[in-house]
Amino acid sequence: MTKTDRRADGKAQGGKAPGNPLAAALRCLTRRAYTARELTDKLRERGFSAEESAAAVAQVLEWRYIDDEDYARRYCRLWRERRSLRRIQNEIRRRGVEEEIITAALAAEYPPGQEVANCRRAMLKKDRAAAGKTTAALYRQGYSERNIRRALSEHGEGCQN
């Protein structure tokens, strides 16, 4: 926001006083972690100029309150057992982290066999859901619980019902 975008009383044209961009950045960081680009975008949304936002982000970077490398590593560690490598990579990229930082974080935090393990876990989950549907269908057809369980265990699906 430029000085011409403010009224005589210092408030923004919309009626809200934007205040101090550094204070706004620190308030944002008390709620959750941000990348440098995310924080810059957040400050811009709140009505600060590009220069004010950049200066505030530069200060919190200097204080090491934000660190894109640490953000990428922690994000990868948090989601590696539930998301694919590509999805994590795209999510971190979308948040404005540089490609070499993303590559280093994934190399450090996403083990080589993790994708296969995630696929296996997803398949087991689908098999359990399919077993549940099959069990319900067999009950509706009048089969006894004992025979349904035996048939499913022989088929290798197992039933947790």
N, C-alpha and C positions, 0 to 999 in steps of 0.2 A: 504494500500500500504506500503510495507516495503522499507527500504532504498535501498535495492538491486534492487527494481523496478524503481528507479529513475536514471536519467543520471547524469553526473558530474555537469551540470548546475542547478540541483535541479528539473528539469521538469520530469514529468512522462514519461514512455516509449512511450506513445501515442503522446507526444509532448505538452500536456496541463499541466500546473503547477496546482496541486490541491489546493494550497494555505492553508489557515487556516481553519480547520474544524469547529471551533466555528463561524467564520465569515460566512462560508457557511451555517451553521445551522440557524443563525439569518436571513440571506437573504431568506432562504426558508420560515421561519416563518412570514416574511413580506407579503408573497403572500397568505397564507392560514394557517389554523390550522392543526397541525399534531399530531398523537399519538407518543409516544416514539418509538415504533417499526417502524412506517412509516418514522420518521425522521432518525433513524439509517439506514434503508434501502436506503433512499435517499442519505445520505452521502456516503454510500458504493458504490452506483451507480456512484457517482462523483469521485470515485477513492481513497477515504480515507480508511485506514486500519480499521479493527474491533476495535482496541484499540483507535485509534484517534476518530472514530465515537462515541464509547461508552463514551469517556471522554467529548466530545462536548455535547452529549445528557444529560449526568449527570449534566453538568454545567447549561444548560437551564432548566433542571428539578429543580435544586436548586434555580434558579432565578424565578421559577414558571411561565416560559414562555410557558411551555406545562404542561397539566394536563389531564390525561386520564379520570378521573372521570367527569370533566367539559365537556370534548369533548363528552363523551358518553351521558350525559344529554342534551347537546345542539343538538346533532345529532338526538336524540329521539324526542325532542321538534320540530325540524324542519320538520321531516318526519311523525310524528304520524297520521296526518290527511290524508295522501296519501299512506301509506304503512302498511303492516301487521306487527304485533308484531314479527313474525318469521323472516321476511325479514330484519327488523331493527336490530334484534339480530344478524343475520348472517353477515350483513354489518359491524357492530361494531366489531364483533369477527374477521372478515377478516382483520381489521385494527390493530389487535394485542392487543386489550384491554382484560384484564383478565375477566374471567367469572363472578366472584362476583361483579365486578364493573358494568358489563353489567346488571346483575340482579337487582342491586340497582337502576341504572338509569331508567330501564324500570318500576320498581315498583313506582318510584317517578314521572315519566313523561308520562307514557302511561296509561290513565284512563281505568278502567275495561270495560266500554261499548264502547270503541273506535273502536274495531274491528268490532262490529256489525254496528256502524254508518258508518264506511268505506265501509262495504259490501253493506249497504243500498244505499249509495251514488253511488257506482259503478253500482248497479242494476238500479237505476234511470237513470243514464247516458246511459246504454244499452237500456232501454225502450225508451228514447228519440231518440236514433239512429234508433231503430226499427220502431218507429212511423214515422220518417222521410222517411225511406225506403217504408213503407206502403203507406204513403201519395203520394210519387212519383209514385208508382205502380198504385194507384187508379187514379191519374191524367192521366197517360198514357192510362188507360182504358176508359177515357172519363167522369168520375164522376165530378160533380161541386165541387168547393172549399167548399161551404157552407155545402153540404151533407157529404163531407169527414170529415170536422171538427166536425160536429155533431156526426157522427158515432164514431170517435175516442174519443170524450169526453164521450159518453155513454159507450164506452168500458173501459174507465178509464185511457187511455194512455195519453191523452192530446197532443196537437200538437202546437209547438211554431212557425211553419212556417208562 
